[in-house]
């Protein structure tokens, strides 16, 4: 387990920021023969992206929701996200094809979903937490007096000049 970072921290990022949520809805838990391959494909994609510094992939958080696992991903641009998702040589393409084939053979066993957000401004606070979220994906900095409150951090936008 990663260590707890004491104090009040926020994130700092310059440039475009895209937040991408992608998840799996497991509707029939008793059919791992159908949903397990899609479930197991995600770690390989995350590893591939994490090792490619030019991919535009900044980082991720793995979570578990009401219907199954999901990932919050952080990207440096929407163009790079879409380039990865459609690249024939990358792991996503094969995983997407396999999911579609399984979904056609066994309708309703599982589903997938995603949401993409181009972020104009973002505010964050982390008080005595492990490294996570935007601060893990971008740059973690201490909260300074000028941006001590959420509203001030949000009004500053992505440039938090007084935060360090």
ABEGO torsion letter per residue (X at the ends): XBBBBBEBBBBBBBEBBBBBBBBBBBABAABAAAAAAAAAAAAAAAAAAAABAAAGBAEBBBBBBAAEBBBBBBBABAAAAAAAAABAABAAAAAAAAAAAAAAABBGABBBBBBBBBBABBBBBBBGBBBBEAAAABBBBBBBAAAABAAAAAAAEABBAAAX
